[in-house]
Structure formats: structure tokens, C-alpha cells
Amino acid sequence: MADGAGDGPQLPFTTDEYADRLDRVRTAMAAAGIDLLVATDPSNMAWLTGYDGWSFYVHQAVVVPMDGLPLWWGRMMDTHGAKLTVHLPHDRIVGYSDDHVQSTERHPHQHLAALLGDHGWADARIGVELDNYYYTAAAHQHLVTGLPDATFVDATALVNWERAVKSEREISYMRCAARIVERMHRRIVELIEPGMPKNELVAEILHTSAMGVEGAGGDYPAIVPLLPSGADASAPHLTWDDRPFASGEATFFEIAGCHRRYHAPLSRTVFLGDPPPEILRAEVAVVDGLDAGIDAARAGNRACDIANAFYGVLEEHGIERSGRCGYPIGLSYPPDWGERTMSIRPSDTSMLEPGMTFHFMPGLWMSDWGFELTESILIRDEGPAEPLADHPRQLFVKR
Amino acid sequence: MADGAGDGPQLPFTTDEYADRLDRVRTAMAAAGIDLLVATDPSNMAWLTGYDGWSFYVHQAVVVPMDGLPLWWGRMMDTHGAKLTVHLPHDRIVGYSDDHVQSTERHPHQHLAALLGDHGWADARIGVELDNYYYTAAAHQHLVTGLPDATFVDATALVNWERAVKSEREISYMRCAARIVERMHRRIVELIEPGMPKNELVAEILHTSAMGVEGAGGDYPAIVPLLPSGADASAPHLTWDDRPFASGEATFFEIAGCHRRYHAPLSRTVFLGDPPPEILRAEVAVVDGLDAGIDAARAGNRACDIANAFYGVLEEHGIERSGRCGYPIGLSYPPDWGERTMSIRPSDTSMLEPGMTFHFMPGLWMSDWGFELTESILIRDEGPAEPLADHPRQLFVKR
């Protein structure tokens, strides 16, 4: 329980921490020339206010002015959930009526435009998350049409960037999530065998995920388990079906533990039977590459230094791969557990800072097999990054 | 297994069924004056092509021209998943390079605009799903900028409407989903007791959900279990935490079974201890109201007839409620298992047709408690709708 909680919501963070987040966002708004921010990404809404509910399938937002408290805005029935989860006084929680929902006559963002006008923000410079989740083209058109005197500024990922460096409490939630994902992987290796229908193993993974660990219940990860086998593992984002696991196939398990919406993703690959030489070579290369990447993941280095260290080792092993091999992680809602700011790739020169957390995620998706062995890492004050989970860094083989 | 499957993907439907869907969509396109449709809603993409993967956190689409085969377009690494799941030949599957992903320099919809231009569609009348999931304001801006000679038409929900009437095979998948959700609810009533941490019951729900039933494995529902208790149940969309269930509280369980992405949602409420009179009154009113609504849910009646029948009974019982009390269901991906076309509400005059399926969902969210008792229903050729699940229509009480 948070010490910030009184009679009101059981907040996951102190009110001081929320105040500090708001300060950081306002500094970023000022730098971007924004008077008023409309954040629709559910992860940003939660990070700013504590809001937690599966209501992001309808339009909703947190509105951040430069002075005064933010507004939570959403569907009327969800104002109850907002009152139960956000740190704002009830008069800062505003709902639109249900006849705006999936209506062809009324759009929620017409209501939002009127609300912003009523608050004196009709001619503001308004930052909107043009490319964040759930801010549709229609939402933007209605907001622009409803506020003809406002100026709109692209604020995509503005809040996401402020989430990059984690607080002590955020890190403690991610450590709980790491304990959970370790347990999920142990359970997989314990149970998997040829002939077991895939969905039955998923049942055990999901069970372990929600059970959590002593003192830390499991929350739902922002992505469901991904576990393609054999040739299907050439595709990174397949989920599961009810066909059985087969001998002679590698299956990678891309899963995350989640506690209070904070994630620790971790992937491992399991081979049933005797692995062929190319998969054993992949194991050696990726293990060495992870070592090199983690060693380069230091405060003062750049995101690309991790990627270059990893790709350097892979090249020595004669494996060709390019593109992204990781991204920042933390608080998230579906459809993604990444923060969508930095990328661990050769072109990204973002500076690494203590408290940043990444999923270092160098999957290999070849023409007829796939291999994943990944780590969630924390950039420390000094020295190489700390892997959040403690799980053997190897290919698991069951014969 | 689908009889449409050969050496290629294990399609959930015959190629004839996909061809029929395409015909229906093209007829709707013609009626709307659209030459080319860009469908980004993952449910629409799957319904049109079979595409199945958790890749909707990056930009992707299915492009439907009036003549010739559709295109699947998405991230290069996901073209592998597309080749494994869609009914299109591989030359109709097109990927954009990874340096478009979460980049501030390149946007995937710049790539899409160029692709459409290359296909000779630069001056087409292009239908875009302005308010469907994952079509962001930025995506639209890049497409419009990249195709200055095209005309853009709002095609929000155009494909969704074509999904309303289900085929025999779709209904058979939903019947499997209904068997699954029955089992999930039985497990809840079996296990729930005061003192049990909520996440531990969720673990059992998720386990049962993925296990599925004989011959039909469980897939992931598009919404995670919602199960608020006591005063929290005044809020419809809270998920769970690790606090224990308490005596003297009602908890509603809004959950769905899912098979091959087809859903059968069903909500029931469990009271631990002796329920107070207002909850017993709610039970009687909602059970009677559901009966009346299901009796009105007949081919030839309208969506509003279901709502009016239900609200009529509620009013007789002295309970005030308004707004939506249901929506169409079927194939879905997060964040919603609804189809986002019709609404069961007094203002919706959509005609009910045989084969339509709805979640008739009259939740009561009062100031300090909540009650849900719902049914997934199928409109029949004649007579009242068929509830897909067979689960006692009552408040469950455990003392």
C-alpha cells in the first residue's frame, strides 16, 4: 500500500511522486511551447494520475494545464472508477454521457472541445499525442473543429519520455514483476513436453502470472504470452492455439511478469529433443552478445552502444541481424509493454541514465526457426546494467 | 481445422467464406463511393484475411481494392506471421522496414502512401477507418500528405457492419466460447470465499479460460476479467488487485470465453454472506428484464425493442437506468470485444437479423454496489433469441 493513501484511493505512489511527475511534464510542455496537454495514452494517464481501469476502449484523456490540477475526462460510467483510483479531487473528474459512445451523431471529442472551451482554453496551444494509442484521426478532427482558435502541437511521446527514469518505488514494482516472470519460466520448463496442447501450457503460464509471488500479486501484462514453435517461430508475434508441442522443435516464450501495471519481460527458448547445430550456435552467440550488450549498458553510454556491442558479437559468430533489439519498459497497458521512446538500435544516440529500464530483446527470427533469449535491465549509477530477473541465460533442452 | 486449409495457413474459415466477406465489403464500399479501403482495426484485418498475431501495437492494415486481391501491409518482421495466417498469396503481403518503428524520422504511413501510389491508387477515393482502433491522427496525416491527389472518405465501422450477421462456422466458434465461459463461472462459484486474494481467483479464471473445453482450446479474450467488489463495483471497468474477497460484499464477474478469437461474454454476480434487500431486488428486476429483452430480441424487431423491453421491466421494479445495455459481439482483439456498430439502447432502430449476436449487458452500477447478470444471445430465424451459454440466471450467494 502506498503511504500516499488516506481515505481516498489506494494509490500505488505517494502524492509527492505524482506532484514530481507533473512538474517534469510541465517543464517538458514549456520547452515544447505547449500550454495544455491532452494525454490519451492509458499508460500516460495512469502515470500522471493513478487511473487504472480497462476503459481505454472508449475515448478518455487526462488534461494537464500549466497551472492548477489536471482533469480526468472520460465516459460518465468510468468516472466512478476514476474516483476510486486517481489522486485528483472529484471536481476534477469529468464524464461525458453514454450517448456519445459509439454514436454516429455525437463524438466524445466534441464534448472535450466544449469542456476545454469552458475552462478558458479555447485559444491555448494544445499538445496532443498524435501518434499515441487510442488518439484516433476522428478524435483529432473533432477536437480541432471544436476549438478553432486553438493551436495544436504534436506532443506524441512527450509524457512517455518523462517516464524513462524510474523512481525507487517503480523499480521495486519491477523487481516484483521480475520475480513473477522467473516463476513463469520455471513452470514452463517443468511442464512442457511433446504432445502437450499449447493452450494447456498457456493455462499454467497465466495461472502463475496472476498468482504472483509472496507479497506481490500478479497483474495482467500488456501483451499475452507469445509462444510460436518450429517454423512458426520465424514470426515474432504469434500467440497460441490448441495444437500439441512436437519433438524436434524450438519454442520461444516471450512473456512478462506484471505487478501494479509495471512489467518485467523475459524471453527464453525451449527445445524438445536434440537441438540442431544452428540453434546451439544461436544460443552461444546470443548469450555472448547479451553479455557484451549488458556490459555496454552503462550510464553515460548511449542506446546505440548496447546495440553495437550486441551486433558486433553476433557478426563474429556469423549471424546477420539488424533493426531494434530493445526498448524501454515500465508502466503499461495493452497493446504494448514498451514505452515507445528510445530504441536499442545502431541509430539511437539517446544517453543512458541511472534508473532507466529496458527490455534488451535480441530475438532471432530465421526462415524456419526462431530463438529468443532476453533480459530486462536497469541502468545503474555505475557499472554495467543490472538484469532484473535471475533466470539461467541459456537454451532449455528437454529430451 | 478449416476445410479451406491446404499446405498453407490453417485458416479458421474456408476460402469461400473469405471470398464472400470480400464481396460484402466491396458492395458496401461501392455504396459509400469508396474505391479502396484501408482497414486498420485488427478485428477487421482478421475477419478479411485470417491475419492473427499480437502485432497491432505497430501500424498495419489490410488494403482492399475493388478488383484484385487485398494487400496485407505491416512491419517487415510481421510479414512472416502474415504468411502463416492469411489466405493471400505471398506477393500480396508487404512489409515496411524496422527503421519506421517508433521513429521520429520515418512514419509507417509514409511507406503506405508510397505503396498505394505504386499500385496506381494515388488519385483513388480512399476509405479510412477514422475512428477505429489503432488508426492514429498521425497515421491519417501522413497518408493524406503522402497522397495529395487522393480523396479520403470516412469508412469507420464499414467492415464492422458487414461482420454483424454470423455464418454457421462463426456461430459454432461462439458456441465453443460459450461452453468455456460457463466453465469459468462454475469455477468461480466453486472457489470464491472470504479471505481469498482476488488475484488467486483470477489465476483460476485465466487457467480455465485457456484450457477451454473438449475439442476447443481457449484463446485470449479481448478484455481481461473485470471483478470489482463492494463499493468498487459501482465502477464497471476495474480489473483486480491482491486484496482478499470480504464477507458482505457483492462481486460481479464480467468475463468471456474465447475460441479462435470469437467471444461469448457472460457476467454473473456473487454475494458472500447474506445479500441486502436492494441486491435481491436488483436480481429479480434484472432476471425479469432479461427475459423480456430476450423475448423482444427477434428477427424483424429493432435493437431498441430489446432495450425498451428491458427498461420497461426495470421501471416497474422502481430501478432507474438508461444508456446502452448491449452491443454486437464476435471476432475481436483488444481493447474491446464489442463490434462497435449497433447499440442496444432506446435510440437505436437497427433491424435485428437472423445470425446477429449480441452481449445483452444490463449492468447496474449504483453508488456503492454493482450488479451484473448478462447473456450472449443469437438472433434466430424465428422466435426469441437463443442464449449461447447455459448458466443459471441468478445471483450466486455463498455463506
Interface residues (C-beta under 8 A of the other chain):
Chain A: Q10 D52 G53 W54 S55 F56 Y57 M77 D78 H80 G81 K83 L84 T85 S97 D98 D99 V101 Q102 S103 H107 V128 L130 D131 N132 Y133 Y134 Y135 T136 A137 A138 A139 H140 Q141 D154 T156 P197 K198 N199 E200 V202 A203 E204 L206 H207 T208 S209 A210 M211 G212 A216 G217 G218 D219 Y220 I223 V224 L226 A231 D232 S234 A235 P236 H237 L238 T239 W240 D241 D242 S322 G323 R324 Y327 P334 P335 D336 G338 R340 T341 S343 R345 S347 W365
Chain B: Q10 D52 G53 W54 S55 F56 Y57 M77 D78 H80 G81 K83 L84 T85 S97 D98 D99 V101 Q102 S103 H107 V128 L130 D131 N132 Y133 Y134 Y135 T136 A137 A138 A139 H140 Q141 D154 T156 P197 K198 N199 E200 V202 A203 E204 L206 H207 T208 S209 A210 M211 G212 A216 G217 G218 D219 Y220 I223 V224 L226 A231 D232 S234 A235 P236 H237 L238 T239 W240 D241 D242 S322 G323 R324 Y327 P334 P335 D336 G338 R340 T341 S343 R345 S347 W365
